[in-house]
Amino acid sequence: MQILKNVEELISYRRSLPSNSNVGLVPTMGALHKGHQSLIQQSVANNSHTILSIFVNPTQFGPTEDFDKYPRTLQKDCEIAKSCGVSAVFAPEVAEMYPNNDEITLHPPKNMGYIFEGFIRDGHFDGVLQIVLKLFHLTQPHFAYFGQKDAQQLLIIKRLVKDTFLPLKIIPCPTIRDVDGLALSSRNIYLSATQRQHALEIPQSLQYIKELINNGTEDAKTLIKSAKQILKNVTLDYLAITDYNLQEISAIQPNNSLVLIAAKVGNTRLIDNLWL
């Protein structure tokens, strides 16, 4: 496994690969957990070469968010990557990815990018699109792997590929959960034991919605009202039911519905969702 620290090394590595090889990209911000590992393993299984990027991207963090505190565990991450069969790790410094102070930026679609996470985290998806497009151009992957836990991000990146005619396919990968049901996240380390118990209300509320739907309840307002009864020890940012274009819907549409939730537990903000 090669560890690439700058753009020149990455470009040289990518050019060295056989023209008939399939390349998978797994973009991450490091602090790898089993959720990341599931993305890596799917890429390794389906491609001759897998490139893992590890980069805590400053442009997607707001001024009051945890960029400086975000966990950075590069050595451990590289050990995990090697054990999973990654071909190369791209781990640049910020100046390598953002050499200019006044760069060209991108904006998400208005009806997808300025609601939910985009409303609460001003400019967040501008930064996501900026770094993802750079990584796509540098690595030229055939497939790129993203977790379904970051549902809004996943859907907006799929639009990026479609709208800009990029020659790659986005592969959505299921959310990986801990044994207690909490969706794996690098931010879970911030939770105390009590806070973690409170955080379990998030997946429990989603599971309750799923049970209600299985029992015939399809009205969105009824489902949301019922789920909120479970969310007693978290501070809810939003709980919504949308279609796959992130537009709120009044009733469940099979194979085109998404339950989105974001909540704070103490100072830790967590997101989760349910794809229907």
C-alpha positions in Angstrom: 0.0 0.0 0.0 1.3 3.4 -1.0 0.8 6.6 1.1 0.6 9.6 -1.1 1.0 13.1 0.5 0.7 15.5 -2.4 -1.1 15.9 -5.7 1.9 15.1 -7.8 2.3 11.8 -6.1 -1.4 11.0 -6.6 -1.4 11.9 -10.3 1.8 9.8 -10.8 0.3 6.9 -9.0 -3.0 7.1 -10.9 -1.1 7.2 -14.3 0.9 4.1 -13.3 -2.2 1.9 -13.1 -3.0 -0.3 -16.0 -5.5 1.2 -18.4 -7.8 -1.8 -18.0 -8.0 -1.6 -14.2 -11.1 -0.6 -12.3 -10.4 2.1 -9.7 -12.6 2.7 -6.6 -12.5 5.8 -4.5 -13.5 5.9 -0.8 -13.4 9.6 0.3 -13.1 10.0 4.1 -12.1 12.5 6.8 -10.2 9.7 8.7 -10.9 8.5 12.2 -11.9 5.3 10.5 -14.5 3.0 12.0 -16.4 -0.1 10.9 -18.7 2.1 8.7 -15.7 3.3 6.7 -14.3 -0.2 6.6 -17.5 -1.5 5.0 -17.1 1.1 2.2 -13.5 0.1 1.7 -14.3 -3.6 1.7 -17.0 -3.1 -0.9 -14.6 -1.2 -3.1 -11.7 -3.7 -2.7 -14.1 -6.5 -3.6 -15.3 -4.8 -6.7 -12.2 -3.1 -8.1 -8.6 -4.0 -8.9 -7.4 -0.8 -7.1 -8.9 1.2 -4.2 -7.8 4.7 -3.3 -8.7 5.9 0.2 -8.6 9.6 0.8 -8.1 10.9 4.3 -8.6 14.7 4.5 -10.4 16.8 7.1 -11.9 19.3 4.8 -12.0 22.8 6.3 -14.4 24.3 3.7 -17.3 22.1 4.9 -17.0 23.2 8.5 -18.7 26.3 9.8 -16.9 28.9 12.0 -18.5 27.4 15.2 -18.0 23.8 14.3 -15.4 21.2 15.4 -12.8 21.4 12.7 -9.9 21.8 15.1 -11.2 19.1 17.5 -12.1 16.6 14.7 -10.2 13.4 15.5 -7.1 12.9 13.4 -5.6 9.3 13.6 -3.6 8.9 10.4 -1.3 6.2 11.5 -4.1 4.0 12.8 -6.2 4.8 9.8 -3.4 3.6 7.5 -3.0 0.4 9.4 -6.8 -0.2 9.0 -6.6 0.6 5.3 -3.7 -1.8 4.7 -5.5 -4.6 6.5 -8.6 -4.0 4.3 -6.6 -4.2 1.1 -6.4 -0.6 0.1 -4.0 0.1 -2.8 -3.1 3.7 -1.9 -4.0 6.3 0.7 -4.1 9.9 -0.3 -3.5 12.1 2.8 -2.7 15.7 1.9 -2.3 18.8 3.9 -4.8 21.6 3.6 -2.5 23.8 1.6 -2.1 20.9 -0.9 -5.8 20.8 -1.7 -6.5 24.5 -1.4 -3.4 26.3 -2.8 -5.3 29.6 -3.4 -7.2 31.9 -1.1 -9.9 32.8 -3.7 -10.9 29.5 -5.3 -13.7 28.7 -7.7 -16.6 27.3 -5.7 -19.7 25.2 -6.4 -23.2 25.5 -5.0 -25.7 22.6 -4.6 -29.1 22.7 -6.2 -31.3 25.2 -4.5 -34.1 22.8 -3.7 -31.7 20.2 -2.2 -28.8 22.1 -0.7 -30.3 24.8 1.5 -32.6 22.7 3.6 -31.9 20.4 6.6 -28.0 20.2 6.9 -27.6 23.0 4.3 -29.9 25.3 6.3 -28.3 24.7 9.6 -24.7 24.5 8.4 -24.4 27.4 6.1 -22.0 26.7 3.2 -21.5 23.1 4.2 -22.4 21.5 0.9 -20.4 24.1 -1.0 -17.4 22.8 0.7 -18.4 19.1 0.2 -18.9 19.6 -3.5 -15.6 21.5 -3.8 -13.5 18.8 -2.2 -15.3 15.9 -3.8 -15.0 17.3 -7.3 -11.2 17.8 -6.7 -10.9 14.2 -5.6 -12.9 12.9 -8.5 -10.7 14.8 -11.0 -7.4 13.7 -9.3 -8.3 10.0 -8.8 -10.4 9.5 -11.9 -12.3 6.6 -10.3 -14.8 4.3 -12.0 -16.7 4.0 -8.8 -16.9 6.1 -5.6 -18.4 4.8 -2.4 -20.5 6.9 0.1 -22.4 5.9 3.1 -26.2 6.2 3.3 -26.0 7.7 6.8 -25.0 11.0 5.2 -28.2 10.8 3.1 -28.4 14.5 2.0 -24.7 14.5 1.1 -25.1 11.3 -0.9 -28.0 12.5 -2.9 -26.4 15.9 -3.7 -23.1 14.2 -4.8 -25.2 11.9 -7.1 -26.6 15.1 -8.6 -23.1 16.5 -9.0 -22.1 13.5 -11.1 -25.3 13.6 -13.1 -25.4 17.4 -13.7 -21.7 17.7 -14.6 -21.5 14.5 -16.7 -18.7 12.9 -14.7 -17.7 9.5 -16.0 -18.1 7.5 -12.7 -20.8 5.8 -10.7 -21.7 6.6 -7.1 -22.2 3.4 -5.0 -24.4 4.0 -1.9 -23.5 1.7 1.1 -25.7 0.9 4.0 -25.4 2.5 7.4 -23.4 0.4 9.8 -24.6 0.4 13.4 -23.1 -0.5 16.7 -24.5 -3.4 18.7 -26.8 -0.9 20.6 -28.2 0.4 17.3 -26.4 3.8 17.2 -25.1 4.7 13.8 -21.3 4.6 13.7 -19.8 8.1 13.5 -16.4 9.6 14.3 -18.2 12.0 16.6 -19.6 9.2 18.8 -16.3 9.4 20.9 -17.5 12.7 22.3 -20.5 11.1 24.0 -20.4 10.3 27.7 -22.0 7.0 28.9 -25.2 8.8 29.8 -25.2 10.8 26.6 -24.8 7.7 24.6 -27.9 6.2 26.2 -29.8 9.4 25.3 -28.5 9.2 21.8 -30.1 5.8 21.3 -33.5 7.6 21.2 -32.4 8.6 17.6 -32.3 5.1 16.1 -35.2 4.0 18.3 -37.4 6.7 16.8 -36.5 5.6 13.3 -37.2 2.0 14.2 -40.6 3.0 15.6 -41.5 4.8 12.4 -40.5 1.7 10.5 -42.8 -0.4 12.7 -45.7 2.0 12.2 -45.3 1.9 8.4 -45.2 -1.9 8.5 -48.5 -1.8 10.4 -50.1 0.4 7.7 -49.5 4.0 8.9 -48.4 6.1 5.9 -49.3 9.7 6.9 -46.1 11.6 7.4 -47.4 14.0 10.1 -48.7 11.1 12.1 -45.4 9.2 11.8 -43.3 12.3 12.8 -45.6 13.1 15.8 -45.4 9.5 17.0 -41.6 9.4 16.7 -41.1 12.7 18.6 -42.6 11.1 21.7 -39.5 9.0 21.9 -37.0 11.9 21.5 -37.2 13.2 25.1 -33.5 13.6 26.0 -32.1 15.0 22.8 -32.4 18.5 21.2 -34.0 18.0 17.9 -32.8 20.0 14.9 -35.2 18.4 12.5 -37.2 15.3 11.8 -38.7 15.1 8.3 -39.9 12.7 5.7 -39.0 13.4 2.1 -38.7 11.9 -1.3 -35.3 11.1 -2.9 -35.1 14.7 -4.2 -35.3 15.9 -0.5 -38.8 17.4 -1.0 -41.1 16.8 2.0 -44.0 14.5 1.3 -47.3 14.0 3.0 -47.3 10.2 2.8 -44.9 7.4 2.4 -44.0 6.6 -1.2 -42.5 3.0 -1.5 -38.9 3.1 -2.7 -38.9 6.9 -2.8 -39.1 7.9 0.9 -36.4 9.1 3.4 -36.8 9.8 7.1 -34.1 12.4 8.1 -33.2 13.2 11.6 -30.6 15.5 13.3 -30.3 16.1 17.0 -27.8 17.3 19.6 -26.9 15.2 22.6 -25.0 17.5 24.9 -22.7 19.3 22.5 -22.5 16.5 20.0 -24.6 16.7 16.9 -25.7 13.4 15.3 -27.6 12.6 12.1 -29.4 9.4 11.1 -32.0 8.3 8.6 -34.2 5.6 7.3 -34.4 4.8 3.6 -37.8 3.4 2.5 
